[in-house]
Amino acid sequence: MRYFFLLLATFLSVGCGTPAHFSATDLTGSSIGVDFSLKDTSGKQRRLSDFKGKVAIVFFGYTQCPDVCPTTLSALQETLKLLGKNADRVQVIFITLDPERDTAALLAQYVPSFHPSFLGLSGSATETAAVAKAFKVFYKKQDGTLPGSYSIDHSTGSYLYDPAGRLRLYLKYGDSPQRIAEDINQLLAGK
């Protein structure tokens, strides 16, 4: 009888596995961030669902952002280095909040300058507003000191989707590449 319970305990511990413990905020089951359709820098319509099979990281920003956007994209670049061969199973998606200035040519130059696999997407002002609203992303133009100049205040987090295409995590601005890589590895492992 003692061996039966030992065998049962071993079976149950192997079958259950260890539960996921994420550093980022767990959004599993949230209705934030529905599928979208925006253009990549070559003019091709891209949907979030195109990236099933990979961990997709969605970040909203703009190319003239002085701090948050380049810092976040640099952290994601470092994250891919830490992932090693698993980096091929991750897609970073940068959605511009400034379609007026962020042309396809500018996005094609800016976004891949952080990593060749990073993808820049854009839409019309109306499409951008709809996608931002679906993700509950705040953004607002702030007039600059020179006529016609402006900056954009915006939300600073990123959204992680698991390979099945489900929203799972919210990364806060400033999360370390090490922690992001650990969370991604858990998602890639099916947790």
C-alpha positions in Angstrom: 0.0 0.0 0.0 2.9 2.3 0.8 4.3 1.9 -2.7 0.9 2.6 -4.2 0.8 6.0 -2.5 4.4 6.8 -3.4 3.7 5.9 -7.0 0.5 8.0 -7.0 2.3 11.0 -5.5 5.0 10.7 -8.1 2.5 10.5 -11.0 0.5 13.5 -9.7 3.6 15.7 -9.3 4.8 14.9 -12.8 1.4 15.4 -14.4 0.6 18.7 -12.8 3.9 20.4 -13.6 4.9 23.7 -12.0 2.5 26.6 -12.4 3.7 29.6 -14.3 5.1 32.5 -12.2 5.4 35.6 -14.4 7.2 38.8 -13.6 4.9 40.8 -15.8 1.2 41.4 -15.1 -0.9 38.4 -16.0 -3.8 39.3 -18.3 -4.9 35.8 -19.2 -8.6 35.8 -20.1 -8.7 39.6 -20.6 -10.7 41.0 -23.5 -8.1 43.7 -24.2 -6.3 43.7 -27.5 -8.5 42.2 -30.1 -7.2 41.2 -33.5 -6.4 44.1 -35.9 -5.5 44.8 -39.5 -2.8 47.3 -40.2 -0.2 47.8 -42.9 3.4 46.8 -42.6 6.2 48.9 -44.3 5.7 47.1 -47.6 2.0 47.9 -47.7 0.9 44.4 -46.8 -2.1 44.1 -44.4 -1.0 42.3 -41.3 -3.2 40.9 -38.5 -2.2 39.9 -35.0 -3.5 36.4 -35.9 -0.7 36.2 -38.5 1.8 35.6 -35.7 0.2 32.5 -34.1 2.9 30.0 -33.3 5.1 32.8 -31.9 5.1 34.9 -28.8 3.9 38.3 -30.2 4.9 41.5 -28.3 2.8 44.5 -29.2 4.1 48.0 -28.4 2.6 51.4 -29.3 4.8 54.4 -29.9 6.2 56.7 -32.5 9.5 57.3 -34.2 10.2 60.8 -32.8 9.6 59.6 -29.2 12.6 60.9 -27.2 12.8 58.3 -24.5 10.2 55.6 -23.9 10.1 54.1 -27.4 13.8 53.7 -28.1 14.4 52.5 -24.5 11.6 49.9 -24.9 12.8 48.7 -28.3 16.4 48.5 -27.0 15.2 46.4 -24.0 13.3 44.1 -26.4 16.4 43.8 -28.6 18.4 42.8 -25.5 15.7 40.3 -24.6 16.0 38.6 -28.0 19.8 38.2 -27.4 19.1 36.5 -24.1 16.6 34.2 -25.7 19.2 32.7 -28.0 17.7 30.3 -30.5 14.2 31.0 -29.0 14.4 34.5 -30.4 13.1 33.1 -33.7 9.9 32.2 -32.0 9.2 35.9 -31.0 7.7 38.7 -33.1 8.0 42.3 -31.9 5.3 44.5 -33.4 5.6 48.3 -33.2 2.4 50.1 -33.9 2.8 53.8 -34.6 0.6 56.3 -32.9 1.8 59.0 -35.3 0.6 57.9 -38.8 0.8 61.5 -39.9 4.7 61.6 -39.6 5.6 57.9 -39.4 5.5 57.0 -43.1 6.2 53.5 -44.3 9.7 54.5 -45.4 10.5 56.0 -41.9 9.1 52.9 -40.1 11.1 50.6 -42.4 14.2 52.4 -41.4 13.5 53.0 -37.7 12.0 49.8 -36.4 14.5 47.3 -37.8 17.4 49.4 -36.7 16.8 47.9 -33.2 16.5 44.3 -34.6 16.0 43.1 -38.2 13.0 41.0 -37.2 11.0 43.9 -35.5 8.0 44.8 -37.5 6.5 48.3 -37.9 2.8 48.7 -38.5 0.6 51.7 -39.3 -2.9 52.7 -40.2 -5.0 55.8 -40.9 -5.7 58.1 -37.9 -9.1 56.3 -37.6 -7.6 52.8 -37.7 -4.9 53.8 -35.2 -7.5 55.2 -32.8 -9.6 52.0 -33.0 -6.7 49.7 -32.4 -5.4 51.9 -29.5 -8.9 51.9 -28.0 -9.1 48.1 -28.2 -5.8 47.8 -26.3 -6.8 50.6 -23.9 -3.8 52.6 -25.0 -3.8 56.3 -24.1 -2.2 58.8 -26.5 -2.6 62.5 -27.0 -0.7 65.1 -29.1 1.0 67.9 -27.2 1.9 71.0 -29.1 5.6 71.8 -29.3 7.3 75.2 -29.1 7.6 75.6 -32.8 4.6 75.9 -35.2 3.5 72.5 -36.4 5.7 70.6 -34.0 4.3 68.2 -31.4 5.1 65.3 -29.2 2.7 62.5 -28.2 2.0 61.5 -24.7 1.2 57.7 -24.6 0.9 54.6 -22.6 4.2 52.9 -22.1 3.5 49.2 -21.6 3.7 46.2 -24.0 1.4 43.3 -24.6 2.6 39.7 -24.9 0.6 37.0 -26.7 1.4 33.3 -26.3 2.0 31.1 -29.4 -1.8 30.1 -29.4 -2.6 33.8 -30.0 -4.0 34.5 -26.5 -3.2 37.7 -24.7 -1.2 36.7 -21.6 1.0 39.4 -20.1 1.4 43.2 -19.8 5.0 44.4 -19.6 5.5 47.7 -17.7 8.0 50.2 -19.0 11.4 49.5 -17.5 10.9 45.7 -17.0 14.4 44.1 -17.3 15.3 42.1 -20.4 16.2 39.2 -18.1 12.7 39.1 -16.6 11.0 39.5 -20.0 13.1 36.7 -21.4 12.1 34.4 -18.5 8.4 35.2 -19.1 8.7 34.5 -22.8 10.5 31.2 -22.1 7.5 30.2 -19.9 5.1 31.1 -22.7 7.1 29.2 -25.2 7.0 26.2 -22.9 3.2 26.3 -22.9 2.6 27.8 -19.5 
